[in-house]
């Protein structure tokens, strides 16, 4: 087991507290971070990605809890690229997700949690992948049970 190295920064991000963090960062710019955006001028998803791009780098350990919640499809693709950059820089990333897109990162160890606990799975075996594929193939099959006809 390898050590993630010395802790240089840490963040606990929640949608409810990001506004306060952005205000703090804008009022107290870091000498180590150049060209940081004005977070309040960006959408929620754009500001989240900008924070990750400017603050998450190099050798370390990063914990993300459902980072896709603020992101569009295309922004999730950008997050996959950022996660791959972190991997290549020697970082370890633990990401809890419901996104088949984020779970598709090549080389990731995928653990699925169900009533029996955690089990390692291949991408194709994940419930979230089969559920999304089934829905996208035929949304009406699901929606007819949920929506009332007028």
N, C-alpha and C positions, 0 to 999 in steps of 0.2 A: 504494500500500500504506500503510495507516495503522498507527501505532504503538499498542500496547496501553496505553501510558501508564506512569507510574511504578509500580514493583513495591511493593505495600504488604504483601502476605502471599503465602506460597506453601506448598503442601502436596504431599507425595508420599504418597498413601494406599495401603496394602496391608492386606488383611484381617489379616495376621500382625502388623502394627505398630499397628493402630488402638487396641488396648487401652492400649499405652504412651502414645499421643498423648492419649487421653481422660484417663488418669491425670495427665499433665502439665497439660492444660487445667483439670482440676478443682482441682489443687494450685496453679495459677498463673492465677487468673481475670484476664481482660483487662478493663481499664477501659473499653475501646471497645465491648465486647460486653455488652449488658444482657440479663438473663433467660435466660442460657445454661443448658440443662438439665444434670442430672447424667447424663452419658452412660452410665455403668455401670448405671444403672437402666433403660435402654432396650434393646430388641432390637438386633441388629446392623444391620438395615435402618433402624429408627427412629433410631438414633444417627447413622448415616451421613447421613440426610436432615436431621437436626437440625444437624449440623455444617455441611452445605452451606447451609442456611437462615441460620445465624448468622454464617458467615464468608465466604461468596461473595456479593458484592454490588457493583454499580456497574461503572464502566469498568475493564476489565482483560482479562486473557487467562487462561482456565481450561482445563486439560487433564485430561480424564477417560478412564480406561482401563477399559472394561467396568463402568460404575457400576451396571448392572442386576444384577450378580451377587449383591448383598446384598438386592435388593428384590423384593417381591411385585408382582403386577400393578398393584394400586392405588397402591403406592408408586412404581412406574414412571410412572404417570400424574401423580403429584405432582412427580416429577422433570422431566417434560416441562413442566409449568407453571413450575417454578423456572428451567429453561433459557430459557423464553420471557421470563420476567421479566429475566433477565440480558441477553438480546438487546435488550430494550426500553431497558435502562439503558446500552446502548452497549458491552457486553462482547462479546468474541469467545470462542467455546467450540469446542474441538476434542475430539470424543468418538469413541473407538473402541468399537464396540458390535456385538453379535450380536442386538440386540433390534429387531424391526420396529416396536414401539411407540415407542422412542426415535427411530428413523429417520423417524417420521411427523411430526416437528416441522415445521410449515409454514414455508417460507422457507429451510430448511436446504439447504446444498450437500452432496449425497451423493456420496461417493467409494467405489467398491467395489474391493477388492484381490483380484486373482486371479493366475494364473500369468503373465499378460501385463503385470502391473503395475496401477496405479491408472487407473480410468476414471470419469468423472462419469456418474451414472445418475439417472433419475427414480425415485421411490419404487416405482412399479409394476414397474419393471425389475429391482429388486434381487433377487438369488438368495435372500437371507434372507426376503424377503416371500413369494416364490412357494413356497419350501420349507415355511414355517409354514402358509400357506394350504392347501397340499396335505396336510400332516399332519393339520391340524385338520378338514379335510373327511372324512378317512378314516384314522384312526389304525391300524386293523387292517391296512391295506395295508402299513404299515411294520413294525408289531409282529410280524406273522406271520413275518417274516424274522429276527427277533431273539430271540423267546421260544420256549421249548420247551414243547410241550403235554405234560401229565401223563397 
